[in-house]
Amino acid sequence: NEPAPLVGIKYQRVKALLDYDISLLAYHLPLDAHADLGNNAQLAH
């Protein structure tokens, strides 16, 4: 993965967290193919 610098609007969105040393954690769960919980299953339901 390439580094993604926080500049412009992305920086402004997390500036308060950075100013107060607050951590930010984000992750993506690829649920599209999950038979019960996936986005496709929910739409079909």
CHARMM internal coordinates of N, CA and C (Angstrom, degrees):
IC EDIT
DIST 1 N 1 CA 1.4514
DIST 1 CA 1 C 1.5167
ANGL 1 N 1 CA 1 C 110.16
DIST 1 C 2 N 1.3028
ANGL 1 CA 1 C 2 N 114.80
DIHE 1 N 1 CA 1 C 2 N 141.12
DIST 2 N 2 CA 1.4587
ANGL 1 C 2 N 2 CA 121.46
DIHE 1 CA 1 C 2 N 2 CA 178.58
DIST 2 CA 2 C 1.5285
ANGL 2 N 2 CA 2 C 109.80
DIHE 1 C 2 N 2 CA 2 C -84.83
DIST 2 C 3 N 1.3298
ANGL 2 CA 2 C 3 N 117.59
DIHE 2 N 2 CA 2 C 3 N 146.44
DIST 3 N 3 CA 1.4730
ANGL 2 C 3 N 3 CA 120.20
DIHE 2 CA 2 C 3 N 3 CA 175.25
DIST 3 CA 3 C 1.5280
ANGL 3 N 3 CA 3 C 110.36
DIHE 2 C 3 N 3 CA 3 C -61.68
DIST 3 C 4 N 1.3134
ANGL 3 CA 3 C 4 N 116.22
DIHE 3 N 3 CA 3 C 4 N 143.41
DIST 4 N 4 CA 1.4609
ANGL 3 C 4 N 4 CA 121.62
DIHE 3 CA 3 C 4 N 4 CA 177.94
DIST 4 CA 4 C 1.5289
ANGL 4 N 4 CA 4 C 108.36
DIHE 3 C 4 N 4 CA 4 C -122.14
DIST 4 C 5 N 1.3335
ANGL 4 CA 4 C 5 N 117.35
DIHE 4 N 4 CA 4 C 5 N 92.73
DIST 5 N 5 CA 1.4672
ANGL 4 C 5 N 5 CA 120.37
DIHE 4 CA 4 C 5 N 5 CA -177.73
DIST 5 CA 5 C 1.5258
ANGL 5 N 5 CA 5 C 111.80
DIHE 4 C 5 N 5 CA 5 C -61.79
DIST 5 C 6 N 1.3194
ANGL 5 CA 5 C 6 N 115.74
DIHE 5 N 5 CA 5 C 6 N 144.37
DIST 6 N 6 CA 1.4567
ANGL 5 C 6 N 6 CA 121.22
DIHE 5 CA 5 C 6 N 6 CA 176.12
DIST 6 CA 6 C 1.5232
ANGL 6 N 6 CA 6 C 108.30
DIHE 5 C 6 N 6 CA 6 C -87.28
DIST 6 C 7 N 1.3149
ANGL 6 CA 6 C 7 N 116.37
DIHE 6 N 6 CA 6 C 7 N 103.55
DIST 7 N 7 CA 1.4630
ANGL 6 C 7 N 7 CA 122.13
DIHE 6 CA 6 C 7 N 7 CA 178.53
DIST 7 CA 7 C 1.5235
ANGL 7 N 7 CA 7 C 108.62
DIHE 6 C 7 N 7 CA 7 C -135.20
DIST 7 C 8 N 1.3143
ANGL 7 CA 7 C 8 N 115.85
DIHE 7 N 7 CA 7 C 8 N 158.91
DIST 8 N 8 CA 1.4616
ANGL 7 C 8 N 8 CA 120.65
DIHE 7 CA 7 C 8 N 8 CA 176.41
DIST 8 CA 8 C 1.5145
ANGL 8 N 8 CA 8 C 112.30
DIHE 7 C 8 N 8 CA 8 C 62.75
DIST 8 C 9 N 1.3306
ANGL 8 CA 8 C 9 N 115.84
DIHE 8 N 8 CA 8 C 9 N -133.77
DIST 9 N 9 CA 1.4654
ANGL 8 C 9 N 9 CA 121.23
DIHE 8 CA 8 C 9 N 9 CA -176.34
DIST 9 CA 9 C 1.5235
ANGL 9 N 9 CA 9 C 111.85
DIHE 8 C 9 N 9 CA 9 C -64.53
DIST 9 C 10 N 1.3313
ANGL 9 CA 9 C 10 N 117.16
DIHE 9 N 9 CA 9 C 10 N -33.91
DIST 10 N 10 CA 1.4677
ANGL 9 C 10 N 10 CA 119.36
DIHE 9 CA 9 C 10 N 10 CA 178.14
DIST 10 CA 10 C 1.5223
ANGL 10 N 10 CA 10 C 110.84
DIHE 9 C 10 N 10 CA 10 C -63.03
DIST 10 C 11 N 1.3338
ANGL 10 CA 10 C 11 N 116.12
DIHE 10 N 10 CA 10 C 11 N -39.62
DIST 11 N 11 CA 1.4648
ANGL 10 C 11 N 11 CA 120.04
DIHE 10 CA 10 C 11 N 11 CA 177.40
DIST 11 CA 11 C 1.5275
ANGL 11 N 11 CA 11 C 110.47
DIHE 10 C 11 N 11 CA 11 C -65.73
DIST 11 C 12 N 1.3222
ANGL 11 CA 11 C 12 N 116.85
DIHE 11 N 11 CA 11 C 12 N -44.38
DIST 12 N 12 CA 1.4651
ANGL 11 C 12 N 12 CA 120.34
DIHE 11 CA 11 C 12 N 12 CA -178.91
DIST 12 CA 12 C 1.5253
ANGL 12 N 12 CA 12 C 111.68
DIHE 11 C 12 N 12 CA 12 C -60.21
DIST 12 C 13 N 1.3116
ANGL 12 CA 12 C 13 N 117.02
DIHE 12 N 12 CA 12 C 13 N -33.09
DIST 13 N 13 CA 1.4644
ANGL 12 C 13 N 13 CA 120.71
DIHE 12 CA 12 C 13 N 13 CA -178.87
DIST 13 CA 13 C 1.5247
ANGL 13 N 13 CA 13 C 112.47
DIHE 12 C 13 N 13 CA 13 C -67.52
DIST 13 C 14 N 1.3229
ANGL 13 CA 13 C 14 N 117.89
DIHE 13 N 13 CA 13 C 14 N -30.17
DIST 14 N 14 CA 1.4694
ANGL 13 C 14 N 14 CA 120.25
DIHE 13 CA 13 C 14 N 14 CA -176.93
DIST 14 CA 14 C 1.5282
ANGL 14 N 14 CA 14 C 112.84
DIHE 13 C 14 N 14 CA 14 C -111.87
DIST 14 C 15 N 1.3341
ANGL 14 CA 14 C 15 N 117.87
DIHE 14 N 14 CA 14 C 15 N 5.40
DIST 15 N 15 CA 1.4611
ANGL 14 C 15 N 15 CA 121.82
DIHE 14 CA 14 C 15 N 15 CA -176.58
DIST 15 CA 15 C 1.5241
ANGL 15 N 15 CA 15 C 112.24
DIHE 14 C 15 N 15 CA 15 C -57.50
DIST 15 C 16 N 1.3162
ANGL 15 CA 15 C 16 N 118.65
DIHE 15 N 15 CA 15 C 16 N -45.50
DIST 16 N 16 CA 1.4691
ANGL 15 C 16 N 16 CA 121.01
DIHE 15 CA 15 C 16 N 16 CA -179.43
DIST 16 CA 16 C 1.5230
ANGL 16 N 16 CA 16 C 110.90
DIHE 15 C 16 N 16 CA 16 C -60.65
DIST 16 C 17 N 1.3161
ANGL 16 CA 16 C 17 N 117.18
DIHE 16 N 16 CA 16 C 17 N -39.24
DIST 17 N 17 CA 1.4622
ANGL 16 C 17 N 17 CA 120.11
DIHE 16 CA 16 C 17 N 17 CA 177.59
DIST 17 CA 17 C 1.5241
ANGL 17 N 17 CA 17 C 110.40
DIHE 16 C 17 N 17 CA 17 C -63.44
DIST 17 C 18 N 1.3141
ANGL 17 CA 17 C 18 N 116.77
DIHE 17 N 17 CA 17 C 18 N -44.51
DIST 18 N 18 CA 1.4604
ANGL 17 C 18 N 18 CA 121.09
DIHE 17 CA 17 C 18 N 18 CA 179.89
DIST 18 CA 18 C 1.5235
ANGL 18 N 18 CA 18 C 111.07
DIHE 17 C 18 N 18 CA 18 C -64.76
DIST 18 C 19 N 1.3319
ANGL 18 CA 18 C 19 N 117.02
DIHE 18 N 18 CA 18 C 19 N -40.72
DIST 19 N 19 CA 1.4671
ANGL 18 C 19 N 19 CA 121.19
DIHE 18 CA 18 C 19 N 19 CA -178.79
DIST 19 CA 19 C 1.5198
ANGL 19 N 19 CA 19 C 112.31
DIHE 18 C 19 N 19 CA 19 C -60.96
DIST 19 C 20 N 1.3255
ANGL 19 CA 19 C 20 N 117.39
DIHE 19 N 19 CA 19 C 20 N -33.19
DIST 20 N 20 CA 1.4640
ANGL 19 C 20 N 20 CA 121.58
DIHE 19 CA 19 C 20 N 20 CA -176.23
DIST 20 CA 20 C 1.5254
ANGL 20 N 20 CA 20 C 112.98
DIHE 19 C 20 N 20 CA 20 C -109.63
DIST 20 C 21 N 1.3310
ANGL 20 CA 20 C 21 N 117.02
DIHE 20 N 20 CA 20 C 21 N 18.34
DIST 21 N 21 CA 1.4688
ANGL 20 C 21 N 21 CA 122.55
DIHE 20 CA 20 C 21 N 21 CA 178.09
DIST 21 CA 21 C 1.5270
ANGL 21 N 21 CA 21 C 112.81
DIHE 20 C 21 N 21 CA 21 C 52.99
DIST 21 C 22 N 1.3190
ANGL 21 CA 21 C 22 N 115.89
DIHE 21 N 21 CA 21 C 22 N 42.11
DIST 22 N 22 CA 1.4605
ANGL 21 C 22 N 22 CA 121.67
DIHE 21 CA 21 C 22 N 22 CA 177.64
DIST 22 CA 22 C 1.5255
ANGL 22 N 22 CA 22 C 108.26
DIHE 21 C 22 N 22 CA 22 C -96.71
DIST 22 C 23 N 1.3138
ANGL 22 CA 22 C 23 N 116.39
DIHE 22 N 22 CA 22 C 23 N 133.07
DIST 23 N 23 CA 1.4641
ANGL 22 C 23 N 23 CA 121.22
DIHE 22 CA 22 C 23 N 23 CA -179.26
DIST 23 CA 23 C 1.5239
ANGL 23 N 23 CA 23 C 111.04
DIHE 22 C 23 N 23 CA 23 C -78.47
DIST 23 C 24 N 1.3038
ANGL 23 CA 23 C 24 N 114.97
DIHE 23 N 23 CA 23 C 24 N 152.36
DIST 24 N 24 CA 1.4575
ANGL 23 C 24 N 24 CA 122.30
DIHE 23 CA 23 C 24 N 24 CA 175.84
DIST 24 CA 24 C 1.5177
ANGL 24 N 24 CA 24 C 107.89
DIHE 23 C 24 N 24 CA 24 C -130.47
DIST 24 C 25 N 1.3171
ANGL 24 CA 24 C 25 N 116.46
DIHE 24 N 24 CA 24 C 25 N 127.31
DIST 25 N 25 CA 1.4568
ANGL 24 C 25 N 25 CA 121.65
DIHE 24 CA 24 C 25 N 25 CA 178.00
DIST 25 CA 25 C 1.5233
ANGL 25 N 25 CA 25 C 107.72
DIHE 24 C 25 N 25 CA 25 C -124.12
DIST 25 C 26 N 1.2995
ANGL 25 CA 25 C 26 N 116.14
DIHE 25 N 25 CA 25 C 26 N 131.38
DIST 26 N 26 CA 1.4589
ANGL 25 C 26 N 26 CA 120.81
DIHE 25 CA 25 C 26 N 26 CA 177.76
DIST 26 CA 26 C 1.5178
ANGL 26 N 26 CA 26 C 108.62
DIHE 25 C 26 N 26 CA 26 C -140.01
DIST 26 C 27 N 1.3081
ANGL 26 CA 26 C 27 N 116.00
DIHE 26 N 26 CA 26 C 27 N 141.20
DIST 27 N 27 CA 1.4542
ANGL 26 C 27 N 27 CA 119.85
DIHE 26 CA 26 C 27 N 27 CA 176.22
DIST 27 CA 27 C 1.5167
ANGL 27 N 27 CA 27 C 108.70
DIHE 26 C 27 N 27 CA 27 C -150.48
DIST 27 C 28 N 1.2997
ANGL 27 CA 27 C 28 N 115.32
DIHE 27 N 27 CA 27 C 28 N 160.93
DIST 28 N 28 CA 1.4585
ANGL 27 C 28 N 28 CA 122.25
DIHE 27 CA 27 C 28 N 28 CA -177.49
DIST 28 CA 28 C 1.5248
ANGL 28 N 28 CA 28 C 108.96
DIHE 27 C 28 N 28 CA 28 C -116.62
DIST 28 C 29 N 1.3209
ANGL 28 CA 28 C 29 N 116.30
DIHE 28 N 28 CA 28 C 29 N 128.48
DIST 29 N 29 CA 1.4584
ANGL 28 C 29 N 29 CA 121.08
DIHE 28 CA 28 C 29 N 29 CA 174.75
DIST 29 CA 29 C 1.5289
ANGL 29 N 29 CA 29 C 108.16
DIHE 28 C 29 N 29 CA 29 C -101.26
DIST 29 C 30 N 1.3140
ANGL 29 CA 29 C 30 N 117.32
DIHE 29 N 29 CA 29 C 30 N 114.89
DIST 30 N 30 CA 1.4660
ANGL 29 C 30 N 30 CA 119.72
DIHE 29 CA 29 C 30 N 30 CA -179.30
DIST 30 CA 30 C 1.5308
ANGL 30 N 30 CA 30 C 111.08
DIHE 29 C 30 N 30 CA 30 C -76.38
DIST 30 C 31 N 1.3158
ANGL 30 CA 30 C 31 N 116.58
DIHE 30 N 30 CA 30 C 31 N 87.87
DIST 31 N 31 CA 1.4611
ANGL 30 C 31 N 31 CA 121.34
DIHE 30 CA 30 C 31 N 31 CA -174.87
DIST 31 CA 31 C 1.5296
ANGL 31 N 31 CA 31 C 113.70
DIHE 30 C 31 N 31 CA 31 C -97.73
DIST 31 C 32 N 1.3049
ANGL 31 CA 31 C 32 N 117.78
DIHE 31 N 31 CA 31 C 32 N 2.74
DIST 32 N 32 CA 1.4641
ANGL 31 C 32 N 32 CA 119.26
DIHE 31 CA 31 C 32 N 32 CA -175.39
DIST 32 CA 32 C 1.5205
ANGL 32 N 32 CA 32 C 113.05
DIHE 31 C 32 N 32 CA 32 C -56.77
DIST 32 C 33 N 1.3199
ANGL 32 CA 32 C 33 N 117.92
DIHE 32 N 32 CA 32 C 33 N -37.23
DIST 33 N 33 CA 1.4629
ANGL 32 C 33 N 33 CA 120.77
DIHE 32 CA 32 C 33 N 33 CA -175.36
DIST 33 CA 33 C 1.5267
ANGL 33 N 33 CA 33 C 113.11
DIHE 32 C 33 N 33 CA 33 C -95.71
DIST 33 C 34 N 1.3228
ANGL 33 CA 33 C 34 N 119.00
DIHE 33 N 33 CA 33 C 34 N -1.14
DIST 34 N 34 CA 1.4635
ANGL 33 C 34 N 34 CA 121.03
DIHE 33 CA 33 C 34 N 34 CA -178.52
DIST 34 CA 34 C 1.5290
ANGL 34 N 34 CA 34 C 109.16
DIHE 33 C 34 N 34 CA 34 C -69.43
DIST 34 C 35 N 1.3285
ANGL 34 CA 34 C 35 N 116.95
DIHE 34 N 34 CA 34 C 35 N 128.57
DIST 35 N 35 CA 1.4696
ANGL 34 C 35 N 35 CA 121.55
DIHE 34 CA 34 C 35 N 35 CA -172.81
DIST 35 CA 35 C 1.5275
ANGL 35 N 35 CA 35 C 113.57
DIHE 34 C 35 N 35 CA 35 C -64.80
DIST 35 C 36 N 1.3341
ANGL 35 CA 35 C 36 N 118.49
DIHE 35 N 35 CA 35 C 36 N -34.39
DIST 36 N 36 CA 1.4657
ANGL 35 C 36 N 36 CA 120.94
DIHE 35 CA 35 C 36 N 36 CA -176.71
DIST 36 CA 36 C 1.5274
ANGL 36 N 36 CA 36 C 113.64
DIHE 35 C 36 N 36 CA 36 C -102.53
DIST 36 C 37 N 1.3243
ANGL 36 CA 36 C 37 N 116.78
DIHE 36 N 36 CA 36 C 37 N -39.08
DIST 37 N 37 CA 1.4577
ANGL 36 C 37 N 37 CA 120.56
DIHE 36 CA 36 C 37 N 37 CA -172.73
DIST 37 CA 37 C 1.5188
ANGL 37 N 37 CA 37 C 114.16
DIHE 36 C 37 N 37 CA 37 C -105.05
DIST 37 C 38 N 1.3032
ANGL 37 CA 37 C 38 N 117.39
DIHE 37 N 37 CA 37 C 38 N -7.67
DIST 38 N 38 CA 1.4621
ANGL 37 C 38 N 38 CA 121.20
DIHE 37 CA 37 C 38 N 38 CA -174.09
DIST 38 CA 38 C 1.5171
ANGL 38 N 38 CA 38 C 113.47
DIHE 37 C 38 N 38 CA 38 C -66.11
DIST 38 C 39 N 1.3231
ANGL 38 CA 38 C 39 N 114.55
DIHE 38 N 38 CA 38 C 39 N 159.36
DIST 39 N 39 CA 1.4617
ANGL 38 C 39 N 39 CA 120.50
DIHE 38 CA 38 C 39 N 39 CA 178.63
DIST 39 CA 39 C 1.5217
ANGL 39 N 39 CA 39 C 111.06
DIHE 38 C 39 N 39 CA 39 C -59.02
DIST 39 C 40 N 1.3134
ANGL 39 CA 39 C 40 N 116.95
DIHE 39 N 39 CA 39 C 40 N -41.51
DIST 40 N 40 CA 1.4637
ANGL 39 C 40 N 40 CA 120.33
DIHE 39 CA 39 C 40 N 40 CA -179.69
DIST 40 CA 40 C 1.5210
ANGL 40 N 40 CA 40 C 111.29
DIHE 39 C 40 N 40 CA 40 C -64.20
DIST 40 C 41 N 1.3312
ANGL 40 CA 40 C 41 N 117.64
DIHE 40 N 40 CA 40 C 41 N -40.76
DIST 41 N 41 CA 1.4639
ANGL 40 C 41 N 41 CA 121.09
DIHE 40 CA 40 C 41 N 41 CA 179.23
DIST 41 CA 41 C 1.5238
ANGL 41 N 41 CA 41 C 110.72
DIHE 40 C 41 N 41 CA 41 C -65.41
DIST 41 C 42 N 1.3223
ANGL 41 CA 41 C 42 N 117.01
DIHE 41 N 41 CA 41 C 42 N -39.83
DIST 42 N 42 CA 1.4611
ANGL 41 C 42 N 42 CA 120.70
DIHE 41 CA 41 C 42 N 42 CA 179.79
DIST 42 CA 42 C 1.5303
ANGL 42 N 42 CA 42 C 110.86
DIHE 41 C 42 N 42 CA 42 C -67.62
DIST 42 C 43 N 1.3126
ANGL 42 CA 42 C 43 N 116.74
DIHE 42 N 42 CA 42 C 43 N -39.04
DIST 43 N 43 CA 1.4643
ANGL 42 C 43 N 43 CA 119.73
DIHE 42 CA 42 C 43 N 43 CA 178.31
DIST 43 CA 43 C 1.5264
ANGL 43 N 43 CA 43 C 111.39
DIHE 42 C 43 N 43 CA 43 C -67.39
DIST 43 C 44 N 1.3319
ANGL 43 CA 43 C 44 N 117.06
DIHE 43 N 43 CA 43 C 44 N -37.26
DIST 44 N 44 CA 1.4608
ANGL 43 C 44 N 44 CA 121.29
DIHE 43 CA 43 C 44 N 44 CA -179.64
DIST 44 CA 44 C 1.5231
ANGL 44 N 44 CA 44 C 111.54
DIHE 43 C 44 N 44 CA 44 C -71.47
DIST 44 C 45 N 1.3248
ANGL 44 CA 44 C 45 N 116.12
DIHE 44 N 44 CA 44 C 45 N -26.73
DIST 45 N 45 CA 1.4613
ANGL 44 C 45 N 45 CA 120.77
DIHE 44 CA 44 C 45 N 45 CA -178.54
DIST 45 CA 45 C 1.5075
ANGL 45 N 45 CA 45 C 108.98
DIHE 44 C 45 N 45 CA 45 C -73.00
END
COOR INIT
IC SEED 1 N 1 CA 1 C
IC BUILD
